[in-house]
């Protein structure tokens, strides 16, 4: 299967355009079609040559999110079950708040962490999502909101899976989401939730972002937490340094 077009950052699209004998500006136009105009096919990118559109069609694919089920609550929350190209399914949720619309995205099909209170882990981990498959969830949500004249104002990575077990794809997704030439989601309007993958918590703290980090504790002590969340257990040293990690992500937060 061809790579997903949503897998590529702006810089990678520009590099690809140059490799095709085009200017880097063409890559920027493609990025604009994907995230500002939000087209569904390469043929809709009408300011690109037919030859270039054909090359894109031959080399890339759009992410297909087939709506299997949709559940809407009275408060405006909409939960989707989307089918992927390989017959796996993922959940995406649009949550309406008085301050805007938040989208909860999934990063894995299933999960291996094994938290006893979470149904996501019952079938184990099937596979990681590609960056483009995470991106597509937000783009799809935005297309739905477009019909209401509204926009995605915030993102929470709290769907199925452990994002820090799919770290590189999660980070690429985030960089695409915050890009000013794309959906331009404010960094402080994005939250990544982890069950406690300690090495990648510190790695994330060193990233050059202002994105929020949430750590799932779920217990008042390590012993109980190890029973509830057997794969990841935040140690006392990690608990004591949690404030430092979050402060490094959001300067001034205590």
C-alpha positions, -999 to 999 in steps of 0.1 A, spaced: 0 0 0 12 35 -8 22 58 20 -6 81 33 -4 117 21 -12 128 57 21 111 68 41 139 53 50 171 69 51 204 50 89 201 47 86 166 33 59 176 8 82 204 -4 111 180 -7 89 156 -26 78 183 -50 114 193 -57 122 156 -64 95 156 -91 111 186 -108 87 211 -93 93 241 -70 90 237 -32 61 261 -35 41 232 -50 46 213 -17 32 242 2 2 242 -21 -4 205 -14 -3 212 23 -28 240 19 -52 217 0 -50 191 27 -54 212 58 -70 245 48 -92 235 19 -95 199 32 -100 181 -1 -108 144 -4 -88 136 -35 -58 147 -55 -80 156 -84 -95 184 -64 -61 201 -62 -70 222 -92 -40 246 -92 -16 217 -96 -8 203 -130 -25 171 -141 9 154 -143 17 163 -107 -17 151 -95 -12 119 -113 22 113 -96 6 119 -62 -22 95 -70 4 69 -80 26 74 -50 3 82 -21 -31 73 -7 -57 92 14 -65 77 47 -99 60 45 -120 63 77 -152 44 71 -179 53 95 -190 20 112 -210 36 140 -219 70 153 -233 78 188 -244 113 197 -253 125 232 -276 153 243 -246 175 253 -233 175 218 -206 148 222 -203 126 191 -184 93 193 -173 76 160 -162 41 153 -141 43 121 -130 13 101 -94 14 87 -81 0 54 -71 -33 71 -104 -39 87 -93 -28 122 -114 -1 139 -107 29 160 -126 54 181 -126 92 177 -147 116 197 -158 152 192 -166 169 225 -185 202 225 -176 226 254 -186 262 261 -150 271 251 -151 252 217 -148 218 202 -123 192 214 -113 161 195 -101 130 213 -79 109 190 -66 73 191 -30 64 185 -30 26 185 -53 -3 175 -57 -19 209 -32 -15 237 -6 -36 255 -4 -17 288 -30 -39 305 -48 -14 328 -74 -35 345 -101 -8 343 -97 -2 305 -115 -22 278 -89 -10 252 -64 -36 263 -88 -67 263 -76 -78 228 -40 -67 232 -21 -44 209 -29 -50 172 -7 -23 157 4 13 159 -13 39 138 7 58 112 10 95 117 -15 100 89 -41 78 105 -40 100 136 -40 132 115 -70 119 95 -91 117 127 -88 154 133 -92 163 96 -124 142 95 -137 159 127 -129 193 112 -148 184 80 -178 176 101 -175 208 120 -171 227 87 -208 220 80 -217 239 112 -193 268 106 -172 257 136 -136 245 141 -115 222 162 -102 243 190 -84 217 210 -71 181 208 -67 154 235 -47 123 229 -67 101 252 -83 76 229 -74 39 224 -37 30 230 -7 45 248 7 74 227 41 71 242 43 35 229 39 50 195 61 80 202 75 91 168 41 89 150 25 108 179 51 136 177 48 138 139 11 141 142 15 169 168 39 189 146 15 187 117 -14 198 139 3 229 152 18 241 119 7 276 112 0 269 76 -23 239 84 -49 235 110 -29 257 133 -41 243 166 -26 262 195 0 242 213 -15 249 247 -48 236 234 -33 201 230 -29 175 257 -11 142 255 -21 116 282 3 88 291 -1 59 315 35 64 326 61 54 299 89 71 318 117 73 292 94 90 267 80 113 294 115 127 298 120 127 260 88 146 256 98 171 282 129 179 261 108 185 229 106 221 218 68 225 224 44 240 249 20 210 245 4 198 278 12 165 294 -12 145 315 0 115 335 -26 89 346 -20 80 382 -53 62 391 -41 52 426 -28 69 458 3 46 460 27 26 439 15 -8 452 -21 -3 442 -11 14 409 11 -17 400 -20 -39 404 -42 -16 383 -16 -8 357 8 -37 355 30 -27 326 37 9 337 43 19 373 54 54 381 80 52 408 83 75 438 111 93 422 90 98 391 61 110 411 83 135 429 97 148 396 64 150 379 60 186 387 94 193 372 85 175 340 52 195 336 69 227 344 95 222 317 66 218 292 45 248 305 68 274 319 53 291 350 29 263 357 31 250 393 
